[in-house]
Amino acid sequence: MDCLMNGVGVGFSTHWRGTATAPNKEDTETFIIPDSREGWVESLIMLMCAYIDSPKYGKNKFPLFDYSAIRKAGL
């Protein structure tokens, strides 16, 4: 994701063999998204890991995103 946000071409396979499950949206955790590319990447990982049990990151609670740390447009 970080490379894609920089305009870099990234090759990947869409043939995923894992299992996605619906998260418990009542079991949540709030994540304040930092004002950086890395913050956006981390938020995407958290969201994806609410649906899958990642070998690298594990399984997360369903994230509630707080965008208050993101600077206003044009700043």
Secondary structure, 3 states (H helix, E strand, C coil): CHHHHCCCCCCCCCCCCCCCCCCCCCCEEEEECCCCHHHHHHHHHHHHHHHCCECCCECCCEEEEECCCCCCCCC
